[in-house]
């Protein structure tokens, strides 16, 4: 799905819009607010033109007061529409990313271990948190705002042609140059923001891995090496952002200069016609100066909002890349083992993590229920692999693995893993209570059962001595416990 050279991906936007379908009411209110905002914004300078030509020039104070009240009313309506637009577009964005984040996390939970062997944890965290958060800006600052600005520009052009086609042509004479600059700017920013998201992911991945492995870093005296590596990655991140700043610093002065030239041409041509003829009034000159600003201001804002939209689209592209990944264990099994005994058999099992690196080749053995078996071998021989294959954390390349003479691929995945208890080599505890780490939040496990298990392994007195007993929070990865205590809880 990488298409950084393309200015805009309509198919990607359609996929995002599908997440907004459950929130049609909020979507419609946001859209309606954007439409009304455009019309009330144009109404003010039109009322001002009438006030200047009919009441200020003629010194009609009563009529001027009436039009001042009308302009105040239009301003109030514009403010209310702005409030509604900001509120509901942000609500829509948060609702959408809530659903995307749930779907993304659900997808990650379904992936087989082979995916996590290759994927960077830092990058996955970036996708799940900051990239998802960036998508909210598509709705709150990008899509609806751009729609509102485009609609406002259309209304402005319609009013300008209706009032004076020759003044309108003067304004439009500058537009081709501005539109060309905007198009070039959009393409450049698409590539620049794609690079920014890459560098953010690299930075997150690097920091996450070094903090997690800080014990190893300090144990082997790698502080200076890792510091230098961080400086390099941080510099690349800075350079990626500076590229976007460079493009902005070129485009916005060009847009501002074009706007100023247009105002000068309106003042010159309008003033000339006002002096030598009656085609153009003072109010019309004021109207066209205001309308030209309303034409160029959205154009500048569209470019700025397009930056936001592009960042959101790049983030969405990366998230959909994960959602489209087919790396989960096929849970096609339908069998449930009712009378479980515990017989295990491997029959001509073949497995490899990489296509050309075979770990297990035609492995066959049988373990009867009640037997105790030790699997001995050199590092990398496949001891842990056998356990992972038994729990279907990886799919075998050939042969079969049976539990009570039933192929594990035909057993429901949840039922299969419920039958297997594993004490991991690398102990992992969640930042939660001791009770929840032992039960893994299974509601059917009671406190009495947990206490009985703790007494069997001699940990009950220790748990009871902690400030909150079994409700003591062990912090991230069980940092508040010793290695042995973590192993026993696991």
HELIX and SHEET records of a PDB file:
HELIX    1   1 UNK A   10  UNK A   20  1                                  11    
HELIX    2   2 UNK A   21  UNK A   23  5                                   3    
HELIX    3   3 UNK A   24  UNK A   50  1                                  27    
HELIX    4   4 UNK A   51  UNK A   56  3                                   6    
HELIX    5   5 UNK A   61  UNK A  110  1                                  50    
HELIX    6   6 UNK A  113  UNK A  118  1                                   6    
HELIX    7   7 UNK A  121  UNK A  126  1                                   6    
HELIX    8   8 UNK A  127  UNK A  131  3                                   5    
HELIX    9   9 UNK A  132  UNK A  137  1                                   6    
HELIX   10  10 UNK A  138  UNK A  143  3                                   6    
HELIX   11  11 UNK A  144  UNK A  163  1                                  20    
HELIX   12  12 UNK A  165  UNK A  172  1                                   8    
HELIX   13  13 UNK A  175  UNK A  212  1                                  38    
HELIX   14  14 UNK A  214  UNK A  219  1                                   6    
HELIX   15  15 UNK A  223  UNK A  276  1                                  54    
HELIX   16  16 UNK A  282  UNK A  323  1                                  42    
HELIX   17  17 UNK A  383  UNK A  390  1                                   8    
HELIX   18  18 UNK A  408  UNK A  410  5                                   3    
HELIX   19  19 UNK A  413  UNK A  418  1                                   6    
HELIX   20  20 UNK A  434  UNK A  439  1                                   6    
HELIX   21  21 UNK A  447  UNK A  456  1                                  10    
HELIX   22  22 UNK A  460  UNK A  465  1                                   6    
HELIX   23  23 UNK A  469  UNK A  471  5                                   3    
HELIX   24  24 UNK A  476  UNK A  478  5                                   3    
HELIX   25  25 UNK A  483  UNK A  489  1                                   7    
SHEET    1   A 4 UNK A 357  UNK A 367  0                                        
SHEET    2   A 4 UNK A 344  UNK A 354 -1                                        
SHEET    3   A 4 UNK A 398  UNK A 403 -1                                        
SHEET    4   A 4 UNK A 406  UNK A 407 -1                                        
END                                                                             
